[in-house]
Amino acid sequence: MSRIDALPPLREVIARHDLGARKALGQNFLLDLNLTRRIARAAGDLSGVTVVEVGPGPGGLTRALLDTGAARVVAVERDLRFIAALDDLVEAAEGRLELVRADALEVDAVALAPEPRAVVANLPYNVATPLLIGWLKRIEAFRSLTLMFQKEVADRLAAAPGGKDYGRLSVIAQWAAEVQPMFNLPAQAFTPPPKVMSTVVQLLPRREREPAEWSAMEAVTAAAFGQRRKMLRQSLKSLGDAEALAAAAGLDPTARAEVVPVAGYAALARAWRAGSREDPGEHATQRGTKRR
């Protein structure tokens, strides 16, 4: 038996340190070690990889990541109550676990871990999407992202054009990464149980993706999906001459946002960026679009 296997059960750790989940921090603890090991295995071979984990809580997934062979785990926790509770795990890990006391929204995951690096986390629901966007902006720096979301967010990430779940998040995520939903976890698997089912999703950097600038992709998707029921010739007006822009991207100006594929948005981003470079006045439009 390893030193990690010899640690007290997670429920005992929670009781000893009086670690009730805080709703304001989006905390729902996954205490079944069989499930945490399943998540760790879903991340693939972690030998030689430094894993960044966000919100370790009492350490269930942290234990699994160490057990399944991660070279090192850097766990980012903003709730100081868990630091003392994780001391025994830090000792049992024998130098393979580092705790970072910080808000994950304010730390640079790339700076925390050397290459090769990956992120594996049961994300707090209230910050899951902004964390993901931040990592997607630098997706090439990660070997993979294996993350747990509310199922409705996972459905949006993987949605195909034409479906009700297809939107800005679908386009941005699929443009930057290959999105692979892995498996669902029922609410009853968590303490306390959330009101929704959860889904583990893996995102792998695209080796080749449609050329476009991130800021331009943000601008065109914000405009298009800001009025998703309207045709592109109407929804893109905030970016300039909507019909000319759609034509330059090879898109039907009478199409609606939810039917345009990822490649279409990349073409739209390139066309808009080319036009804004020709007309400096468009930069003001871009800034206004981002605030929408």
DRENBA-49565 format. One record per residue: residue in three letters; y, z, x of N, C-alpha, C in turn. Coordinates in steps of 0.001 Angstrom, whole numbers, plus 500000, padded with zeros to 6 digits. Atoms other than C-alpha are relative to their C-alpha. Layout:
<recs>
AlaYZXYZXYZX/...
</recs>
This chain:
<recs>
Met498800500000500853500000500000500000501250500000500888/Ser498762500064499226503427499027501351500913501153499614/Arg499043498939500295506302501479501493500745499722498703/Ile499306500357501242507956499555498654499111500296498797/Asp500931499722501098504842499797496458499879501489499734/Ala500145498549500141504818503560497068501216500668499368/Leu498799499426500601508290504024495570499731500449498563/Pro500188499544501384508611505881492235500230498867499005/Pro499740501009501039508511503826489016501490499935499674/Leu498579500200500283511843502383487953500518500948498917/Arg499542499092501053512008504511484801500255501398500564/Glu499782498701499363511684507604486983501307499995500797/Val498747500125499247514513506371489205501190500095499055/Ile498911499996500978516710505782486148500219501400499447/Ala499885498656500556515943509227484714500563500972501038/Arg499574499066498952516470511031488029501498499893500268/His498583500218499672519897509470488572500874499812498764/Asp499264500118501260520912509346484883500740498661499921/Leu499431501339499897521442505590484997499913499243498670/Gly499955500751501243522198504477481465500693498664500208/Ala499376501323499879523028500769481118501387500024499363/Arg498628500069500506526721500067480605500254498638499377/Lys499759501247500733527515497487477971501191499243500564/Ala498793500645499484530940496821479474499720499185501258/Leu500364500726498785529229495620482673498876498998499749/Gly501039500973500335526699493468480826498635500380500541/Gln501239499545499365523799495615482070498837500061499013/Asn501270499903500703520278495114480726498926499999501076/Phe500915499844498880517548496362483057498633499391499688/Leu501350500561500090514299494485483619499099500894500843/Leu500770498965499316511790497206484478498541499626500225/Asp501389500429499850508456495367484204499852499265501336/Leu500109500595498673507521494642487823499191498704499989/Asn500705501284500108505143491881486713500984498876499703/Leu499003501020500335508125490034485249500961499765501155/Thr499101500207498860510374490653488234499301499209501100/Arg500745500788499006507635489306490508499908498536499566/Arg500051501383500480507393486242488296501298499269500309/Ile498704500602499675511106485595488769500082499715501495/Ala499951500184498544510817486092492528499118498831500423/Arg500890501128499656507872483667492689500605498674499563/Ala499376501237500496509847481119490644501005499454500995/Ala499021500436499001512362481002493494499344499224501138/Gly500695500751498961509678479455495725499750500830501246/Asp500293499337498734508783480289499303501301500520500617/Leu498767499388499493511437482738500511499851500485501440/Ser500167499586498612510021483311503976501076499335500853/Gly498918500517499176512867482917506447501309499836499268/Val498800500200500828515413482880503599500697501335499748/Thr499213498840500411518220485383503031500404499797498548/Val499747500095501432518526486045499309501190500873499631/Val498891499242500577521766487100497638499622500332498567/Glu500284499544501361521111489165494521501246500661499441/Val498830499411500659523858490098492065499520500965498930/Gly500333499006501010523578493275490024498577500496500094/Pro501383499535499857520367494832491383499645501138499060/Gly500300498889500889520711497841489077499043500975500672/Pro500950499058499398517751500183489667499073499363501035/Gly500713500627498893516157497581491948498684499329499682/Gly501277500632500346513293495976490025499818498634500638/Leu500100501331499403513995492399491079500120500093501516/Thr499840499811498550515061493622494521498648500303500636/Arg501336499670499487511625495150495051499126498744500049/Ala500847501190500074509959491917493950500374498988501077/Leu499564500951498979512064489782496291499522500431501383/Leu500482499496498720511164492002499234498489499860500108/Asp501469500086500010507498492050498221499500498570500176/Thr500465501391499947507297488259497930500444499283501260/Gly499822500569498666508492487712501466501374499523500389/Ala498650500380499570512253487205501513500277500613501365/Ala499702499476498668513419487546505094500955501178499903/Arg498990498964500168516336489658503902500615499850498626/Val499322500022501295518039490587500638501352500679500153/Val498658499417500050521781491157500288500315500195498519/Ala499813499680501409522327492927496966501439500444499757/Val498595499713500306525845492962495509500055500803498700/Glu499953499099501158526457495880493136501381500637499884/Arg498670499412500200529798496953491677499928501396499400/Asp500165498701500640528444500003489798499507501002501039/Leu500319499093498901528511502780492380498887500982499660/Arg501082499087500371525994504839490394498677499573500625/Phe501294500493499532523217502600491711499839500067501516/Ile500100499980498540524029502929495386499061501108500462/Ala500876498882499633522430506365495693498585499767499499/Ala501328500247500564519559505288493451499200499002500825/Leu500678501017499196518774502419495824499771500432501447/Asp500162499536498622518814504527498992498543499978500457/Asp501421499967499627515037504997498943499470498592500248/Leu500445501378499819514540501250498569500546499417501299/Val499425500453498730516902500532501461499161500516501166/Glu500811499421498919514851502898503641498624499344500063/Ala501339500598500034511525501429502494500016498557500488/Ala499907501406499603512780497901503226500098499823501507/Glu500011500018498528513121498771506925500894498899500582/Gly499026500933499441516239496750507623500106498663499295/Arg499982501295500702515544493886505206500889500006498760/Leu499156499912501190517878495109502439501372500551500378/Glu498616499562499804521667495370502618500675500100498645/Leu499234499824501230523759496761499779501471499722500273/Val498569500293499900527266495381499298500663500561498749/Arg499316499370501130529502497510497099501227499159499664/Ala498900500921500315531696494896495465499765499351498649/Asp500071500835501196532446492823492399499578498606500462/Ala500531501294499549530399489636492783500991498872499799/Leu498994501038500225533308487611491389501012499926501139/Glu498990499935498952535357488646494397499417499850501402/Val500606500143498672532873488102497232499529498558500209/Asp500453501330499612531885484942499077498518500082500348/Ala501442499913499789528114484620498743499563499262501255/Val500355500762498804528027482056501539500262500832501252/Ala499666499174498842529725484464503945499058501194500141/Leu500881498835499958527268487237503031498676499720500695/Ala501366500297499561524140485416504149499966498777500905/Pro500156501170499136523186483082506997499084498970499342/Glu500935501021500487521360479812506351498609500263500560/Pro499976500470501392518935479219504800500228501167499045/Arg499661498953500958520258481168501833499690499521498583/Ala500241500287501413519433481349498136500583501139499186/Val499588498948500925520674483279495126498894500174498973/Val500971499668501050518174485015492855500552501212499271/Ala499337498893500687519589487238490136499743499988498501/Asn499921499774501438519298488661486656501470500273499738/Leu498537499899500033522978487987486041500499500837498827/Pro499321499355501133525159490317483967500555498917499082/Tyr499636501078500921525773488246480853501494499716499975/Asn498563500194500181529531488814480821500671499261501154/Val499402500735498876530101487157484222499110498862500481/Ala500982500983499533527166484738484428500614498617500211/Thr499468501351499886529083481516483797501041499861501119/Pro499069500151498876532045482130486154499323500128501362/Leu500734499917498736529627483201488897499319498677500303/Leu500701501267499800527587480039488400500970498902500433/Ile499035501045499643530660477786488542500436500158501450/Gly499608499767498618531735479398491795498933499549500981/Trp501096500416499110528311478785493357499793498495499951/Leu500175501446500109528100475234492026501027499251500838/Lys498970500661499197531340474399493806499572499857501456/Arg500475500048498617529485475063497078498474499911500013/Ile501440500019500190525960474246495943499249499520501235/Glu500671500521498815525170472389499167499740501091501029/Ala500186498893499057525387475739500999498764500837499674/Phe501144499200500437522393477125499064498735499156499941/Arg501268500688500174518756476211499156499678499868498518/Ser500234500023501443518520477111495479500732501162499348/Leu499508498911500838519925479242492677498941500229498935/Thr500983499665501029517313481000490521500593501153499210/Leu499128499087500728519195482780487764499514500202498569/Met500323499725501388518635484452484431501272500004499172/Phe498864500109500912520998483594481579499540500327498580/Gln500309500060501421521189484081477861499429498611499713/Lys500654501276500254518991481344476428500991498930499540/Glu499049501000500484521952479663474730500781499378501153/Val499327500544498821523667479277478119499046499080500752/Ala501002500839499335520453477940479680499827498673499262/Asp500121501230500793520170475433476811501174499068500263/Arg498829500834499706523700474219477525499903499390501389/Leu500134500516498633522976473864481229499096498776500055/Ala501012501057499915519983471613480602500148498930498929/Ala499891500901501149521227469751477509500223498545500412/Ala499842501438499774521011465963477386501145499463499145/Pro498934500604500814523830463697476125499526499738498579/Gly500316500245501401523922463428472352499557501232499254/Gly500442498779500655522654466940471669501153500950499722/Lys498936499068500387524637469772470108500391500941501128/Asp499723499070498907524399471866473294500677499338501202/Tyr499430500736498873525742469148475601501509500179500033/Gly498580499758499902529195470044476878500458500030501446/Arg499424499957498641531380470718479910499041500624501000/Leu500897499307499078528916473162481452498796499130500333/Ser501125500911499755526073470648481050500374498956501034/Val499568501088499115528041467909482787500208500501501423/Ile499692499483498664529308470015485689498731500440500718/Ala501225499502499367525949471687486339499084498854500400/Gln500925501090499712523905468488486137500564499013501010/Trp499386500844498973526391466579488267499759500602501387/Ala500123499338498704526157469159491059498564500318500379/Ala501335499486499701522510470199490740498953499430499061/Glu501133500250500888519089469499489343499724501293499259/Val500129498806500827518728471940486454498588500062499433/Gln501396499871500409515209473216485791499779501333499276/Pro500374498771500713514611475788483011498551500352500345/Met501322499579499535511592477838484113499179500672498901/Phe500720499293501064510567480310481394500961500934499281/Asn499199499098500827511919482550478646499487501428500116/Leu500374498596500069511923486329478462500548500574498694/Pro499528499448501275512108488143475108500934501184500221/Ala499065498883499902514770490735474422499277501311500280/Gln500737498747499860512091493435474317499577500279501441/Ala500356499791498595511452492944478048501052500824500730/Phe498878499345499344514787494625478820500284501380499420/Thr499536498682500433516182498136478614501495500109500305/Pro500304500146501420518220498266476466499805498524499655/Pro500208501403500345517113495087474686501304499331499564/Pro498836500737500491519911492517474331499688499396498634/Lys500201500593501324520384490693471042499454498585500077/Val500397501399499839519261487378472501498844499890500997/Met501024500319499013516388485821474413500666499552501292/Ser499476500414498697516878485138478123499124498898500587/Thr500723501097499357515860482152480245500303499992501487/Val499835500169498558515271481832483976500161498513500288/Val499686501395499680516792478616485320500128499872501517/Gln499794500282498584516575477120488790500896498778500142/Leu499090501111499715519346474891490128499851499643501473/Leu500192500503498647518690472775493212501107499015500339/Pro498927500944499641521446470937495100499520498559499905/Arg500347501422500046521440467218494373500168499396501388/Arg499890500656498694520691465302497553500990498847499940/Glu499030501072500220522655462386496141500573500184498601/Arg499401499874501319525139462735493342501121498991499853/Glu498933500947500294527685460550491667501276500445500697/Pro498791499585499288530809460533493856501138500324499035/Ala498831499566500779533732462429492345500504501292500624/Glu499427498749499521536078465272493232499837501079498931/Trp500246498901500934535423468658491697501170500181499030/Ser498844499770500867538974469106490384500153498893498959/Ala499912501105500951538859465671488768498924500122498918/Met501052499780500996535536466448487082500418501093499022/Glu499515498933500885537046469672485732501044499456499024/Ala498907500504500838540083467805484421499495499084498893/Val500432500971501016538276464976482643499062500637498982/Thr500889499351500969535607467195481086500794500948499097/Ala499159499133500835538278469671479900500694499180498920/Ala499310500847500978540173466851478209499026499467498951/Ala500943500625500924537134465155476688499396500998499030/Phe500671499031500868535391468261475366500979500933499309/Gly498994499228500717538638469932474371500199499480498586/Gln499943500616501334538576467522471418498728499189499803/Arg501272500712499936534880466674471360499703499178498754/Arg500266500778501217534921465380467774500841498730499931/Lys499152501190499997537558462808468616499473498970500985/Met500375501059499069537028459478470335500744500172501314/Leu499384499883498683537822459185474030501438499481499997/Arg498657500566500001540872457064473252501027500993499473/Gln499108498937500462542319460168471574499923501214500919/Ser500156498755499240540868463072473585500510499891501430/Leu499568500166498611541835461598476960501508499749500141/Lys498571500310499933545507461094476070500763500962500910/Ser499305499040499130546462464249477990499935499583501465/Leu500148500460498621545360462410481149500780498716500278/Gly499259501240499801547500459336480593499608498955498968/Asp500382501100500883546657455927479078498490500068499779/Ala501404499698500249543330456896477484499136498750499945/Glu500824501210500134542107453411476630499829499319501349/Ala500097500608498678542905452059480093499083500823500909/Leu500834499121499185541231455066481691498528499822499657/Ala501386500204500423538069454645479627499495498646500482/Ala500404501340499570537992450930480414499745499963501502/Ala500165499972498544538421451595484149498691500674500394/Ala501252499297499725535398453915483974498793499287499400/Gly501104500730500620533331451348482072499476500668498749/Leu500418499275501197533238453520478933500630499402498752/Asp499489500432501289533675452636475288501047501011499539/Pro498960499037500404537011454207474230499759500599498620/Thr500304499428501322535573454793470743498852501003500063/Ala501078499022499849532759456966472142500562501410499941/Arg499614498595500003532850460736471740499405500707501212/Ala500345499309498752532507463257474553498517500297500128/Glu501380499517499908529003464426473673498968498907500268/Val500968501069499722527412460992474175500196499378501379/Val499727500571498680528907460212477585499107500684501036/Pro500879499386499004526351460758480394500782500529501195/Val499362499410498820527076462626483606500626498920500876/Ala499468501088499167527514459371485514501284499438499415/Gly498782500479500639530126458326482962501185500904500294/Tyr498917499078499679532150461451483607500419499886501457/Ala499652500199498593531954460896487352500857498750500161/Ala499206501230499951533247457350486839501398500245499439/Leu498721499662500606535992458728484612500851500820500984/Ala499282499182499019536919461305487284500553499143501129/Arg499525500883498927537149458601489941501171499152499532/Ala498932500847500531539271456389487720501289500796499809/Trp498816499175500216541617459223486786500629500408501319/Arg499478499601498704541938460405490378500713498828500673/Ala499352501176499412542721456868491547501356499767499354/Gly498741500191500692545428456603488900501018501067500328/Ser499063498913499717546932460010489662500554499901501408/Arg499488500186498642547247459115493338501072498923500026/Glu498987501046500079549190456047492368501276500524499354/Asp498845499461500724551459458098490075500075501502500212/Pro499901498574499722552493461525491463500291500836498760/Gly499710499253501216553666462506488006498758500492499293/Glu501237499591500640550041462767486928499565501391500458/His500428498689499531549628465939489034500421501086499026/Ala499568499019500989551663467841486456499068500004498804/Thr500951500095501101549308466544483770498711500707500356/Gln501219499351499578546333467745485805500113501506499874/Arg499848498556500078547725471253486070500011500472498552/Gly499981499632501394548409471308482349498624499951499385/Thr501355500115500545544874470156481610499157501200500377/Lys500817498876499561543362472961483653500286501264499206/Arg499677498803500753545167475525481530499506499949498579/Arg500413500156501393543748474185478311498864500933499673/
</recs>
